[in-house]
Amino acid sequence: MPDFLKSLTREEADKIASSAEFWQATEVTRILNSVGFADKAVTPDVGLFISRVNAAIACRLKKARASSPVKRSPDRSRGSKPTTQARIRAEDLL
């Protein structure tokens, strides 16, 4: 927004906004800008965006697989009973 519009009081801004001349001038400016810069206009490349999203999803999937817990065999599970030697050592400490 141009600085001169920012410097207007509320009453001045309301007068300009309600003016038909202002809106006609705005429309002419839009048309001239679109004609003058039509050859320089760039449309977004959606394919590039989609490929980046797919790459991010693949990266997250790889990280999820790498950090997933490994299934342990029943012999090495955390809830297994201590061996006899370990129980004897524990009793000696008490």
C-alpha positions as CSV (number, residue, x, y, z in Angstrom):
1,M,0.0,0.0,0.0
2,P,1.4,3.4,-0.9
3,D,2.6,5.6,1.9
4,F,0.2,8.4,1.1
5,L,-2.8,6.1,1.6
6,K,-1.3,5.0,5.0
7,S,-1.0,8.7,6.0
8,L,-4.7,9.5,5.5
9,T,-7.1,10.1,8.3
10,R,-10.1,7.8,8.7
11,E,-12.5,10.5,7.2
12,E,-10.2,11.0,4.2
13,A,-9.8,7.3,3.6
14,D,-13.6,6.9,3.7
15,K,-14.1,9.7,1.2
16,I,-11.6,8.1,-1.2
17,A,-13.0,4.6,-0.7
18,S,-16.5,5.8,-1.5
19,S,-15.4,7.7,-4.6
20,A,-16.3,6.1,-7.9
21,E,-13.3,7.8,-9.5
22,F,-10.9,5.9,-7.2
23,W,-12.4,2.5,-8.1
24,Q,-12.3,3.3,-11.8
25,A,-8.6,4.4,-11.5
26,T,-7.9,1.3,-9.6
27,E,-9.4,-0.9,-12.3
28,V,-7.5,1.0,-15.1
29,T,-4.3,0.4,-13.1
30,R,-5.0,-3.3,-12.8
31,I,-5.7,-3.6,-16.5
32,L,-2.5,-1.7,-17.4
33,N,-0.4,-3.8,-15.1
34,S,-1.8,-7.0,-16.5
35,V,-1.2,-5.9,-20.1
36,G,2.3,-4.5,-19.3
37,F,3.5,-7.5,-17.4
38,A,1.6,-10.3,-19.0
39,D,4.7,-11.8,-20.7
40,K,6.6,-11.7,-17.4
41,A,3.9,-13.4,-15.4
42,V,5.0,-16.7,-13.9
43,T,2.5,-19.4,-13.1
44,P,3.4,-21.6,-10.2
45,D,4.9,-25.1,-10.9
46,V,2.5,-27.4,-9.1
47,G,4.5,-30.5,-10.2
48,L,7.6,-29.2,-8.3
49,F,5.5,-28.7,-5.1
50,I,4.0,-32.2,-5.4
51,S,7.4,-33.8,-5.8
52,R,8.8,-32.0,-2.8
53,V,5.8,-33.1,-0.7
54,N,6.3,-36.7,-1.9
55,A,10.0,-36.5,-1.0
56,A,9.1,-35.2,2.5
57,I,6.6,-38.0,3.0
58,A,9.1,-40.6,1.9
59,C,11.7,-39.2,4.3
60,R,9.3,-39.4,7.2
61,L,8.4,-42.9,6.4
62,K,12.1,-43.9,6.3
63,K,12.6,-42.2,9.7
64,A,9.6,-44.0,11.2
65,R,10.9,-47.4,10.0
66,A,14.4,-46.7,11.4
67,S,13.1,-45.7,14.8
68,S,10.5,-48.4,15.2
69,P,11.3,-50.9,18.0
70,V,12.7,-54.2,17.1
71,K,10.6,-57.2,18.2
72,R,12.5,-59.3,20.7
73,S,12.3,-63.0,21.1
74,P,10.5,-64.3,24.2
75,D,13.8,-65.5,25.7
76,R,15.2,-61.9,25.8
77,S,12.1,-60.0,26.8
78,R,12.3,-57.6,29.6
79,G,9.8,-59.4,31.7
80,S,11.8,-62.7,31.9
81,K,12.7,-64.2,35.2
82,P,16.2,-63.6,36.5
83,T,18.6,-66.4,36.4
84,T,19.5,-68.4,39.5
85,Q,22.9,-66.8,39.7
86,A,21.4,-63.3,39.6
87,R,19.0,-64.2,42.4
88,I,21.8,-65.6,44.5
89,R,23.8,-62.4,44.0
90,A,20.8,-60.3,44.9
91,E,20.3,-62.3,48.1
92,D,24.0,-61.9,49.0
93,L,23.6,-58.1,48.7
94,L,20.7,-58.0,51.1
